[in-house]
């Protein structure tokens, strides 16, 4: 059995007296699509932010592609806190798309996508441009390359953000509530792009979402978070069709009533 591409080993994250991730264990295999659901404040987004090293963790170790992300081997083989350069290198295997699009407003869609590969990966401009065009085609925005963010709808901006994350050639893609700022019809555009990525590219994906229908059809596995840990997990059929835990059942019935 190959190593999981992402592994959380007893990871704890606290904000003051509040424990946001509580001794969390999670393994994600290469190519696996994992949906993360649960109430607000259950630690879902913190999990993704810790993977992107946007949050430091207090205890435990996060592994990416069989390498520690949060730590590195020190003297006599013991793990010590990772240096910024070590974290940057390991984090290079991960791409993330956020709720807010965070595009550079003064750059066209194409420029937004080529910026990081040129600056961070040292890619030649021509190569970065060719790759960006392919990716913008992939997300259905081939004819909008010269448009600025202000000329694009929210759904289009989010698709540019997805292309931008893919331009860094990540092995793992993280999606944090990527449709929550969008109208329902624009939401569909973005989910279709994520579907295509899932079927055409062997990307490992972790997705925090409130879109239960999408989680049901897209994910290989669904993890229900409660109080900073995985309370229950299974295939979509198991988790949505026959949840075992009372907390999962009450969450899903509340979500169903809201829709």
DALINTA-V229656 format. One record per pair of residues at least 4 apart in sequence whose C-alpha atoms are under 8 Angstrom apart, sorted by the first residue. I is the first residue (numbers start at 1). GAP is how many residues later the second one is. D is the distance in Angstrom with one decimal. If there is no record, write none. Layout:
i->[I,I]
gap->[GAP,GAP]
d->[D,D]
This chain:
i->[3,3,3,4,4,4,4,4,4,5,5,5,5,5,5,5,5,6,6,6,6,6,6,6,6,6,7,7,7,7,7,7,7,8,8,8,8,8,8,8,8,9,9,9,9,9,9,9,9,10,10,10,10,10,10,10,11,11,11,11,11,11,11,11,11,11,11,12,12,12,12,12,12,12,12,12,12,13,13,13,13,13,13,13,13,14,14,14,14,14,14,15,15,19,19,20,20,20,20,20,20,21,21,21,21,21,21,21,22,22,22,23,23,23,23,24,24,24,25,25,26,28,28,29,30,30,31,31,31,31,32,32,32,32,32,33,33,33,33,33,33,33,33,33,34,34,34,34,34,34,34,34,35,35,35,35,35,35,35,35,35,35,36,36,36,36,36,36,36,36,36,37,37,37,37,37,37,37,37,38,38,38,38,38,38,39,39,39,41,42,42,42,42,42,43,43,43,43,43,43,44,44,44,44,45,45,45,46,46,47,48,48,48,48,49,49,49,50,50,50,50,51,51,52,52,52,52,53,53,53,56,57,61,61,61,61,62,62,62,62,63,63,63,63,64,64,64,64,67,68,68,69,69,69,69,69,70,70,70,71,71,71,71,71,72,72,72,72,72,72,73,73,73,73,74,74,74,82,82,83,84,85,86,87,88,89,92,92,93,93,93,93,94,94,94,94,94,95,95,95,95,95,95,95,95,95,96,96,96,96,96,97,97,97,97,97,97,97,97,97,98,98,98,98,98,99,99,99,99,99,99,100,100,100,101,101,101,102,103,103,103,103,104,104,105,105,105,106,107,107,107,107,108,108,108,108,108,108,109,109,109,109,109,109,109,109,110,110,110,110,110,110,110,111,112,112,112,113,113,113,113,113,113,113,113,114,114,114,114,114,114,114,115,116,116,116,116,117,117,117,117,117,117,118,118,118,118,118,119,121,123,123,124,125,126,127,128,128,129,130,131,131,132,132,132,132,133,133,133,134,134,135,135,135,135,136,136,136,136,136,136,137,137,138,138,139,139,139,139,139,140,141,141,141,141,147,147,148,149,149,152,152,153,154,154,154,154,155,155,155,155,155,155,156,156,157,158,158,158,159,159,159,160,161,162,163,164,165,165,165,166,171,171,172,172,172,172,173,173,173,173,174,174,174,175,175,175,175,176,176,176,177,177,177,177,178,179,179,179,180,180,182,182,183,184,185,186,187,188,189,190,191,191,192,193,194,195,195,196,196,197,197,197,198,198,198,209,211,212,213,214,214,215,215,215,216,216,216,217,219,219,220,220,221,221,221,221,222,222,222,222,222,223,223,223,223,223,224,224,224,224,224,225,225,225,225,226,226,231,231,232,232,232,232,233,234,234,235,236,236,237,237,238,238,239,239,240,243,243,244,244,245,246,247,248,249,250,251,252,253,254,255]
gap->[26,62,63,23,24,25,26,61,62,22,23,24,25,58,59,60,61,20,21,22,23,56,57,58,59,60,18,19,20,21,55,56,57,16,17,18,19,52,53,54,55,14,15,16,17,51,52,53,54,12,13,14,15,49,50,51,10,11,12,13,14,46,47,48,49,50,51,7,8,9,10,11,12,45,46,47,48,6,7,8,9,43,44,45,46,4,5,6,7,43,44,4,5,208,209,21,22,23,26,207,208,21,22,25,26,206,207,208,205,206,207,36,37,205,206,204,205,206,204,205,204,4,6,175,173,174,171,172,173,174,171,172,173,188,189,165,171,172,173,174,185,186,187,188,171,172,173,185,186,187,188,189,171,172,173,174,180,184,185,186,187,188,8,170,171,172,173,186,187,188,189,7,171,172,173,185,186,187,188,4,6,186,187,188,213,186,187,212,186,183,184,185,186,187,4,182,183,184,185,186,4,164,181,184,4,131,163,4,9,4,4,126,128,158,4,5,6,4,5,6,7,11,40,39,42,43,44,17,34,38,14,13,7,8,9,10,6,7,8,9,4,5,6,7,4,5,26,29,23,4,22,13,17,18,21,22,11,12,17,8,9,10,11,12,7,8,9,10,11,14,4,5,6,7,4,5,6,4,5,4,4,4,4,4,4,4,76,78,76,77,78,79,76,77,78,79,80,70,71,73,74,75,76,77,78,79,69,77,78,79,80,4,64,65,68,76,77,78,79,81,4,77,78,79,80,77,78,79,80,81,82,58,78,81,56,57,60,59,9,46,54,58,8,45,43,44,45,42,4,5,41,42,4,37,38,39,40,41,4,35,36,37,38,39,40,51,4,19,22,23,26,35,36,4,4,48,52,4,19,47,48,50,51,52,54,4,11,14,15,18,50,53,4,4,5,51,52,4,5,6,11,50,51,4,5,6,7,10,4,47,4,5,4,4,4,4,4,39,4,4,4,36,4,31,32,35,4,9,12,4,8,4,28,31,32,4,5,6,9,24,27,4,5,4,55,20,21,23,24,54,53,4,15,18,19,4,5,4,4,8,4,5,4,4,27,28,32,4,27,31,32,34,35,4,34,4,4,20,32,4,31,34,4,4,4,4,4,4,5,8,4,32,33,31,32,33,34,30,31,32,33,31,32,33,30,31,32,33,31,32,33,30,31,32,33,31,8,11,12,7,30,4,5,4,4,4,4,4,4,4,4,4,23,4,4,4,4,23,4,5,4,5,6,4,5,7,6,4,4,4,4,5,4,7,21,20,21,24,19,16,17,15,16,12,13,14,15,11,12,13,14,17,7,8,9,10,11,6,7,8,9,24,4,5,6,7,4,5,14,17,7,12,13,16,6,4,5,4,4,5,4,5,4,5,4,5,12,5,6,4,5,4,4,4,4,4,4,4,4,4,4,4]
d->[7.3,7.5,6.5,5.9,5.4,4.4,6.4,7.1,7.3,7.7,6.0,5.4,5.4,7.6,5.5,4.4,6.6,7.8,5.8,5.1,6.9,7.4,5.7,4.7,6.3,7.8,7.4,5.6,4.5,6.4,5.7,4.9,6.6,6.5,5.0,5.0,6.5,7.5,6.2,4.7,6.5,7.7,6.6,5.0,7.1,5.5,5.3,6.2,8.0,7.8,4.2,4.8,5.3,7.1,4.8,7.0,6.7,6.7,4.8,4.8,6.7,6.9,7.5,5.4,4.2,6.1,7.3,7.3,7.4,4.8,4.8,4.9,6.5,6.2,5.6,4.9,6.4,6.0,5.5,4.9,6.8,7.6,4.9,5.1,6.9,5.6,4.3,5.4,7.0,7.8,6.8,6.3,7.0,8.0,7.0,7.4,6.9,5.2,7.3,7.1,5.1,7.9,5.7,7.5,7.4,7.4,4.0,6.2,7.2,4.8,5.7,7.9,7.5,7.9,7.1,7.1,5.2,7.2,7.6,7.8,8.0,6.5,7.6,7.4,7.4,5.5,5.2,5.1,4.1,7.3,7.6,5.1,6.4,6.4,7.9,7.7,5.9,4.7,6.1,7.8,7.4,5.0,5.3,6.7,6.1,4.9,6.2,5.4,6.0,5.0,5.7,7.3,6.0,4.8,5.9,6.9,5.8,5.7,8.0,6.4,4.8,6.3,6.6,7.2,5.8,4.6,6.4,5.9,4.9,6.1,7.0,7.2,6.1,5.9,6.6,7.3,6.2,5.0,6.1,6.4,7.3,5.3,4.9,6.3,7.2,7.4,7.0,7.3,7.5,5.8,4.9,4.8,5.1,7.6,6.2,7.0,7.6,7.0,4.8,7.4,7.0,6.4,6.7,7.7,6.2,6.5,6.8,5.9,7.3,6.4,6.3,6.7,7.3,8.0,6.1,5.1,5.6,5.8,4.7,6.2,6.8,7.4,7.7,6.3,7.1,7.9,7.5,7.8,7.4,7.4,7.9,7.9,6.8,7.6,6.1,6.9,5.9,5.6,5.8,7.9,5.3,4.2,5.4,7.6,6.2,6.1,7.0,7.9,7.5,6.1,8.0,7.1,7.6,5.7,5.9,7.0,6.3,5.4,6.7,5.9,5.3,4.4,4.0,7.8,5.3,5.5,6.3,5.0,7.8,7.5,5.4,5.6,4.5,6.1,5.3,5.5,5.5,6.0,6.2,6.3,6.1,6.2,6.3,5.7,6.1,7.8,7.5,6.7,7.3,4.5,5.2,6.4,4.8,6.0,4.8,5.9,7.4,5.1,6.7,7.2,7.9,5.4,7.8,6.3,4.8,6.1,6.1,5.7,4.5,5.9,7.7,7.6,6.4,6.1,6.7,7.8,6.2,5.0,6.3,6.7,8.0,6.3,5.1,6.9,5.7,6.0,5.4,4.6,6.8,6.5,6.5,7.9,7.6,7.2,6.3,5.5,6.0,7.7,6.6,6.9,7.5,6.8,6.4,7.6,6.6,5.7,7.0,7.0,5.5,5.8,6.1,7.7,6.1,6.6,5.2,5.2,4.3,6.8,6.5,7.1,5.1,6.1,5.8,5.9,6.9,6.3,6.4,7.4,6.4,7.2,7.8,5.0,6.4,5.9,8.0,7.8,6.7,7.9,5.8,7.3,7.8,6.5,4.3,7.9,6.5,6.3,7.6,5.4,6.1,6.1,7.5,7.3,6.1,5.3,7.0,7.9,7.2,4.8,6.3,5.6,6.4,6.5,5.9,4.7,4.6,6.3,6.4,6.7,7.6,7.6,6.6,6.0,6.1,6.0,6.2,6.2,6.0,8.0,6.2,6.4,6.2,7.1,6.0,7.3,7.8,6.6,6.1,6.6,7.6,6.1,7.9,6.3,5.4,7.5,7.3,6.2,5.0,5.1,7.2,6.9,6.1,5.4,4.3,7.8,7.8,5.9,7.5,7.8,6.8,5.7,8.0,6.8,7.5,7.9,7.8,6.0,7.0,6.8,7.9,6.2,5.7,6.0,6.2,6.2,7.9,6.3,7.3,6.3,6.6,4.9,6.6,6.6,6.2,6.3,8.0,6.3,6.3,7.5,7.0,6.3,6.2,7.5,6.1,6.3,6.3,6.1,7.3,7.8,7.6,7.9,6.3,5.9,6.4,6.0,4.7,5.7,7.7,6.9,6.2,4.8,6.4,5.9,4.9,5.8,7.6,6.3,4.6,6.2,6.1,5.0,6.9,7.4,5.5,4.9,7.0,7.6,5.3,7.1,7.9,8.0,7.9,5.9,5.6,6.0,6.6,7.0,6.7,6.3,6.1,6.5,6.5,6.1,7.7,6.3,6.3,6.2,6.3,7.0,5.8,7.9,5.3,7.9,7.3,6.8,6.6,7.9,7.4,6.3,6.0,6.5,5.8,7.9,5.4,7.2,7.3,5.0,7.4,7.4,7.5,7.7,6.8,5.9,7.0,7.0,5.5,4.5,6.1,5.6,5.6,6.0,5.8,6.9,6.2,7.6,6.1,4.3,6.8,5.8,5.7,5.3,6.0,6.9,5.6,4.6,5.5,7.3,6.4,5.7,7.8,7.7,7.8,7.7,7.0,7.2,6.5,5.6,5.5,6.1,5.7,7.4,5.1,7.3,5.2,6.4,4.8,7.8,7.6,6.3,5.9,7.4,7.4,6.3,6.2,6.2,6.1,6.1,6.1,6.2,6.1,6.2,6.3,6.6]
